[in-house]
Structure formats: C-alpha cells, structure tokens
Amino acid sequence: MKKIKISKQKLSMGEVRVIAGLWRGRKLPVLNAEGLRPTTDRMKETLFNWLMSDIPHSRCLDCFAGSGSLGIEALSRQAQAVTFLEKFTNAANQLKKNLVSLKTDKGEVIHTDSLQFLAQKNSEVPFDIVFVDPPFHFGFVPQVLAHLEKNKWLAENALIYVETEKEHPPLSLPANWRIIKEKVTGQVLSQLILVE
C-alpha cells in the first residue's frame, strides 16, 4: 500500500528548470495543481531577454507566484530581492522549500490572496519589476494593475510583465503606462509594460 501512495505522490509533482544565472540548469519540484501553469522555458527565455539589463539589483514582486518560476529565475539572475505572493498553502510551502534548497535569503514567500494583498496601501520600498501571471479566464489582471497603481506598489520606471490568455480583452492602461514588448506564444499573450 505504501508504494502505491508514494508513486501517486510523485505523479502529482512536476518540475521547473532555472534557465540562466547562479542556479542555471537546476530543476525544482513543483505541484501539478489545477490552475498552476508554470511559464514555459521558451516564454521565460523571451521574458528574461526583454528584462536582461533590468533584473540585476532590482526588487521584484511575483503575484500569483505558483511554482515561483519567474521570481526564482529573477533571483538566479541577480535580482536584489523577490517577494512571492501565493494563495494556495501547498504551493506556498513548496516554494519555501525550494528557496531553502537554493540557500537564498533573498526570497520572501507570503501566503496570501494576491488581490487582497495588493488592495492595501504599500508602506515598504516599491517594486522595480512585477510579474502578473494569474490563472487564466478569471479577469484578475485589470484589478491587479489598478491596485498596483493606486496603492503605491510601483517604483519609478517600473516594469510589469503580464501573461494572459491570447483572447484576453485589450488592457486599459493609465496614460503614463506603455506596452513596450508583446508576444503571442500558442494560446498565451505576454506583454511588458513600462510605467513612465
């Protein structure tokens, strides 16, 4: 009986790979949970090519962190600090374990609902780079962007990476925000927004 349980547990785990930087090639276990959709290596490569000169020494926020794939990649590439927001207990715990295994103290996992967390006024140092990669088809992105702007989460010239389903309605952005990069990969639309 035990063997069956162990194999079932293994089936429920996947892995993400760190593409470049300090932990290049490291594979980290992640949960195969419903709605948890780690960004593919191909898309990660595109994103971090876009951000190459901005990541070192930046403060990053990984909303709807899930596997933590984006935030961990940022840390591997010399981000100063990453705050991971994750609502689901098992995913948040796995993310904490992965950061321990990487022997880094630059990542902080907050077990919270991202929308509720961002609805508060930020009293800490604002973020240079924000990753917004929520579960698809729930319409979370416009709410997240509104909270980021209204509640002082963004540093001057902050960059926001948004990943949505390809058919997501066009984003309604403040006058001083500009989409500077955009790419469709399969069913996924990736956009990089500059806050001027």
DOKE-847707 format. One record per residue (C-alpha): residue number from 1; residue in three letters; x, y negated, z negated. Coordinates in pm, 1 decimal. Layout:
N
+-------+-------+----------+----------+----------+
! romar ! torro !       xx !       yy !       zz !
+-------+-------+----------+----------+----------+
!   NUM !   ALA !        X !        Y !        Z !
...
+-------+-------+----------+----------+----------+
This chain:
196
+-------+-------+----------+----------+----------+
! romar ! torro !       xx !       yy !       zz !
+-------+-------+----------+----------+----------+
!     1 !   MET !      0.0 !      0.0 !      0.0 !
!     2 !   LYS !    275.0 !   -244.6 !    -87.7 !
!     3 !   LYS !    440.2 !   -203.2 !    250.8 !
!     4 !   ILE !    118.4 !   -297.5 !    428.1 !
!     5 !   LYS !     85.9 !   -609.6 !    214.9 !
!     6 !   ILE !    442.1 !   -715.9 !    288.0 !
!     7 !   SER !    402.0 !   -671.4 !    662.7 !
!     8 !   LYS !     77.4 !   -870.4 !    655.5 !
!     9 !   GLN !    252.3 !  -1148.8 !    471.9 !
!    10 !   LYS !    531.9 !  -1151.2 !    729.1 !
!    11 !   LEU !    277.8 !  -1176.5 !   1009.3 !
!    12 !   SER !    141.0 !  -1493.7 !    852.0 !
!    13 !   MET !    481.2 !  -1665.9 !    873.2 !
!    14 !   GLY !    631.7 !  -1833.8 !   1175.7 !
!    15 !   GLU !    944.1 !  -2042.1 !   1206.9 !
!    16 !   VAL !   1065.2 !  -2375.2 !   1337.9 !
!    17 !   ARG !   1413.3 !  -2445.0 !   1464.2 !
!    18 !   VAL !   1618.7 !  -2757.0 !   1396.3 !
!    19 !   ILE !   1741.0 !  -2875.8 !   1736.0 !
!    20 !   ALA !   2036.0 !  -3101.4 !   1652.6 !
!    21 !   GLY !   2236.7 !  -3270.7 !   1380.8 !
!    22 !   LEU !   2357.1 !  -3139.1 !   1042.9 !
!    23 !   TRP !   2135.8 !  -2829.6 !   1047.8 !
!    24 !   ARG !   2142.1 !  -2760.5 !   1420.6 !
!    25 !   GLY !   2014.7 !  -2411.6 !   1501.5 !
!    26 !   ARG !   1874.4 !  -2347.3 !   1150.4 !
!    27 !   LYS !   1544.5 !  -2159.9 !   1156.2 !
!    28 !   LEU !   1299.5 !  -2234.3 !    877.6 !
!    29 !   PRO !    993.1 !  -2030.6 !    780.2 !
!    30 !   VAL !    653.4 !  -2198.5 !    823.5 !
!    31 !   LEU !    299.6 !  -2083.0 !    759.5 !
!    32 !   ASN !     84.5 !  -1977.0 !   1051.5 !
!    33 !   ALA !   -222.9 !  -2157.1 !    916.3 !
!    34 !   GLU !   -525.2 !  -2276.1 !   1108.4 !
!    35 !   GLY !   -473.8 !  -2631.3 !   1234.8 !
!    36 !   LEU !    -98.5 !  -2613.6 !   1165.0 !
!    37 !   ARG !     60.7 !  -2674.9 !   1500.3 !
!    38 !   PRO !    436.0 !  -2741.4 !   1485.3 !
!    39 !   THR !    560.1 !  -2968.0 !   1763.6 !
!    40 !   THR !    726.6 !  -2756.9 !   2033.2 !
!    41 !   ASP !   1104.5 !  -2770.7 !   2080.1 !
!    42 !   ARG !   1052.8 !  -2931.6 !   2421.3 !
!    43 !   MET !    842.7 !  -3213.1 !   2279.6 !
!    44 !   LYS !   1074.0 !  -3256.4 !   1981.2 !
!    45 !   GLU !   1365.0 !  -3294.4 !   2218.5 !
!    46 !   THR !   1179.9 !  -3564.8 !   2414.0 !
!    47 !   LEU !   1081.3 !  -3748.5 !   2095.9 !
!    48 !   PHE !   1427.8 !  -3747.5 !   1943.6 !
!    49 !   ASN !   1580.3 !  -3858.5 !   2274.0 !
!    50 !   TRP !   1344.1 !  -4156.2 !   2250.6 !
!    51 !   LEU !   1449.0 !  -4221.3 !   1889.5 !
!    52 !   MET !   1817.9 !  -4132.0 !   1917.9 !
!    53 !   SER !   1959.8 !  -4470.2 !   1817.5 !
!    54 !   ASP !   1683.6 !  -4549.0 !   1565.9 !
!    55 !   ILE !   1693.7 !  -4239.2 !   1340.7 !
!    56 !   PRO !   2029.8 !  -4286.4 !   1158.4 !
!    57 !   HIS !   1976.2 !  -4467.4 !    823.5 !
!    58 !   SER !   1600.0 !  -4502.8 !    882.3 !
!    59 !   ARG !   1325.4 !  -4446.6 !    626.2 !
!    60 !   CYS !   1067.6 !  -4212.4 !    777.0 !
!    61 !   LEU !    712.2 !  -4111.0 !    689.9 !
!    62 !   ASP !    582.3 !  -3775.2 !    817.3 !
!    63 !   CYS !    199.6 !  -3790.1 !    792.8 !
!    64 !   PHE !     13.8 !  -3456.1 !    816.0 !
!    65 !   ALA !    359.1 !  -3300.7 !    777.1 !
!    66 !   GLY !    251.4 !  -2935.5 !    808.2 !
!    67 !   SER !    572.9 !  -2746.6 !    881.0 !
!    68 !   GLY !    774.6 !  -3065.5 !    828.8 !
!    69 !   SER !    936.0 !  -3002.6 !   1165.9 !
!    70 !   LEU !    958.0 !  -3372.0 !   1263.9 !
!    71 !   GLY !   1074.5 !  -3503.9 !    927.9 !
!    72 !   ILE !   1334.8 !  -3229.3 !    886.1 !
!    73 !   GLU !   1468.5 !  -3297.6 !   1236.1 !
!    74 !   ALA !   1497.3 !  -3665.9 !   1138.3 !
!    75 !   LEU !   1692.0 !  -3575.0 !    821.3 !
!    76 !   SER !   1919.0 !  -3346.4 !   1022.3 !
!    77 !   ARG !   1996.1 !  -3645.0 !   1244.8 !
!    78 !   GLN !   2097.4 !  -3869.4 !    951.7 !
!    79 !   ALA !   1772.7 !  -4041.1 !    851.8 !
!    80 !   GLN !   1821.4 !  -4207.6 !    512.7 !
!    81 !   ALA !   1503.4 !  -4060.3 !    362.5 !
!    82 !   VAL !   1181.2 !  -3888.4 !    467.5 !
!    83 !   THR !    851.1 !  -3880.2 !    280.9 !
!    84 !   PHE !    632.2 !  -3584.5 !    381.9 !
!    85 !   LEU !    254.3 !  -3603.7 !    326.2 !
!    86 !   GLU !     76.5 !  -3267.1 !    329.1 !
!    87 !   LYS !   -274.7 !  -3183.3 !    207.4 !
!    88 !   PHE !   -258.4 !  -2802.6 !    203.6 !
!    89 !   THR !    -94.0 !  -2656.1 !   -105.8 !
!    90 !   ASN !     71.9 !  -2357.3 !     64.0 !
!    91 !   ALA !    218.5 !  -2571.1 !    343.6 !
!    92 !   ALA !    343.5 !  -2833.5 !     93.7 !
!    93 !   ASN !    504.3 !  -2562.2 !   -123.0 !
!    94 !   GLN !    673.6 !  -2401.2 !    177.8 !
!    95 !   LEU !    805.4 !  -2740.6 !    283.8 !
!    96 !   LYS !    951.6 !  -2797.6 !    -64.3 !
!    97 !   LYS !   1121.5 !  -2456.2 !    -46.7 !
!    98 !   ASN !   1267.1 !  -2537.3 !    295.5 !
!    99 !   LEU !   1412.9 !  -2866.2 !    169.4 !
!   100 !   VAL !   1570.2 !  -2680.0 !   -125.6 !
!   101 !   SER !   1720.8 !  -2423.7 !    113.9 !
!   102 !   LEU !   1868.7 !  -2711.5 !    317.5 !
!   103 !   LYS !   2024.7 !  -2850.1 !     -4.5 !
!   104 !   THR !   1899.5 !  -3203.3 !     59.7 !
!   105 !   ASP !   1759.5 !  -3455.7 !   -184.9 !
!   106 !   LYS !   1659.7 !  -3698.6 !     90.6 !
!   107 !   GLY !   1315.1 !  -3547.9 !    148.4 !
!   108 !   GLU !   1014.2 !  -3601.4 !    -77.7 !
!   109 !   VAL !    700.9 !  -3388.4 !    -35.8 !
!   110 !   ILE !    377.4 !  -3545.7 !   -159.7 !
!   111 !   HIS !     87.9 !  -3302.1 !   -186.2 !
!   112 !   THR !   -194.2 !  -3536.4 !    -80.5 !
!   113 !   ASP !   -456.2 !  -3621.9 !    177.2 !
!   114 !   SER !   -274.0 !  -3849.8 !    424.2 !
!   115 !   LEU !   -574.7 !  -4074.6 !    487.3 !
!   116 !   GLN !   -638.7 !  -4130.4 !    116.2 !
!   117 !   PHE !   -269.5 !  -4189.7 !     50.3 !
!   118 !   LEU !   -236.3 !  -4448.4 !    331.0 !
!   119 !   ALA !   -559.7 !  -4621.9 !    225.7 !
!   120 !   GLN !   -366.4 !  -4753.1 !    -78.2 !
!   121 !   LYS !   -152.5 !  -5066.2 !    -66.6 !
!   122 !   ASN !    215.4 !  -4974.1 !    -32.5 !
!   123 !   SER !    429.4 !  -5111.8 !   -314.8 !
!   124 !   GLU !    753.7 !  -4936.8 !   -209.8 !
!   125 !   VAL !   1001.2 !  -5018.5 !     68.5 !
!   126 !   PRO !    811.3 !  -4993.3 !    401.0 !
!   127 !   PHE !    895.1 !  -4729.8 !    663.4 !
!   128 !   ASP !   1100.3 !  -4775.1 !    981.1 !
!   129 !   ILE !    962.5 !  -4468.1 !   1161.0 !
!   130 !   VAL !    625.9 !  -4298.1 !   1111.8 !
!   131 !   PHE !    526.3 !  -3960.9 !   1258.2 !
!   132 !   VAL !    149.9 !  -3921.3 !   1309.1 !
!   133 !   ASP !     73.7 !  -3566.8 !   1424.5 !
!   134 !   PRO !   -265.5 !  -3471.3 !   1274.6 !
!   135 !   PRO !   -486.0 !  -3171.2 !   1353.3 !
!   136 !   PHE !   -649.6 !  -3232.2 !   1691.7 !
!   137 !   HIS !  -1013.8 !  -3326.1 !   1756.1 !
!   138 !   PHE !  -1081.7 !  -3488.0 !   1416.3 !
!   139 !   GLY !  -1028.3 !  -3850.3 !   1520.7 !
!   140 !   PHE !   -775.4 !  -3918.6 !   1242.2 !
!   141 !   VAL !   -530.3 !  -4129.2 !   1446.3 !
!   142 !   PRO !   -723.0 !  -4461.9 !   1464.7 !
!   143 !   GLN !   -783.0 !  -4451.0 !   1086.2 !
!   144 !   VAL !   -416.8 !  -4377.3 !   1015.1 !
!   145 !   LEU !   -295.5 !  -4661.3 !   1239.1 !
!   146 !   ALA !   -539.9 !  -4905.1 !   1075.8 !
!   147 !   HIS !   -417.6 !  -4808.1 !    726.1 !
!   148 !   LEU !    -51.3 !  -4833.6 !    828.4 !
!   149 !   GLU !   -101.8 !  -5189.6 !    948.2 !
!   150 !   LYS !   -337.8 !  -5314.0 !    677.8 !
!   151 !   ASN !   -161.1 !  -5169.1 !    374.9 !
!   152 !   LYS !    198.5 !  -5275.1 !    443.2 !
!   153 !   TRP !    346.2 !  -4933.4 !    519.4 !
!   154 !   LEU !    548.1 !  -5058.7 !    818.2 !
!   155 !   ALA !    887.2 !  -5230.7 !    825.2 !
!   156 !   GLU !    962.5 !  -5499.6 !   1079.5 !
!   157 !   ASN !   1001.9 !  -5345.7 !   1428.2 !
!   158 !   ALA !    875.5 !  -5011.8 !   1300.8 !
!   159 !   LEU !    822.9 !  -4725.3 !   1544.5 !
!   160 !   ILE !    520.1 !  -4496.7 !   1527.9 !
!   161 !   TYR !    513.7 !  -4161.0 !   1704.7 !
!   162 !   VAL !    160.9 !  -4036.4 !   1776.9 !
!   163 !   GLU !     74.3 !  -3687.7 !   1901.1 !
!   164 !   THR !   -285.2 !  -3626.1 !   2013.9 !
!   165 !   GLU !   -484.4 !  -3403.9 !   2245.0 !
!   166 !   LYS !   -445.6 !  -3515.7 !   2607.6 !
!   167 !   GLU !   -810.0 !  -3626.5 !   2632.9 !
!   168 !   HIS !   -794.8 !  -3847.8 !   2320.4 !
!   169 !   PRO !   -957.3 !  -4189.7 !   2386.4 !
!   170 !   PRO !   -706.8 !  -4472.1 !   2451.6 !
!   171 !   LEU !   -576.4 !  -4620.9 !   2126.4 !
!   172 !   SER !   -698.9 !  -4966.5 !   2032.0 !
!   173 !   LEU !   -383.4 !  -5138.4 !   1907.0 !
!   174 !   PRO !   -316.7 !  -5473.7 !   1736.6 !
!   175 !   ALA !   -183.0 !  -5748.5 !   1965.3 !
!   176 !   ASN !    173.9 !  -5711.9 !   1835.2 !
!   177 !   TRP !    186.6 !  -5332.7 !   1891.5 !
!   178 !   ARG !    308.7 !  -5190.6 !   2220.0 !
!   179 !   ILE !    326.2 !  -4837.5 !   2361.9 !
!   180 !   ILE !    685.0 !  -4813.1 !   2484.5 !
!   181 !   LYS !    701.9 !  -4441.1 !   2571.4 !
!   182 !   GLU !    437.9 !  -4193.2 !   2678.0 !
!   183 !   LYS !    443.0 !  -3834.1 !   2797.7 !
!   184 !   VAL !    189.4 !  -3557.8 !   2860.7 !
!   185 !   THR !    312.0 !  -3202.8 !   2794.8 !
!   186 !   GLY !     48.6 !  -2939.4 !   2865.8 !
!   187 !   GLN !   -257.1 !  -3038.3 !   2659.9 !
!   188 !   VAL !    -64.9 !  -3281.2 !   2436.3 !
!   189 !   LEU !    -17.7 !  -3657.2 !   2470.0 !
!   190 !   SER !    289.2 !  -3807.7 !   2298.6 !
!   191 !   GLN !    316.5 !  -4182.6 !   2252.6 !
!   192 !   LEU !    576.7 !  -4405.5 !   2088.8 !
!   193 !   ILE !    451.5 !  -4740.0 !   1959.1 !
!   194 !   LEU !    669.6 !  -5039.2 !   1871.4 !
!   195 !   VAL !    538.2 !  -5278.1 !   1607.0 !
!   196 !   GLU !    674.7 !  -5618.8 !   1704.6 !
+-------+-------+----------+----------+----------+
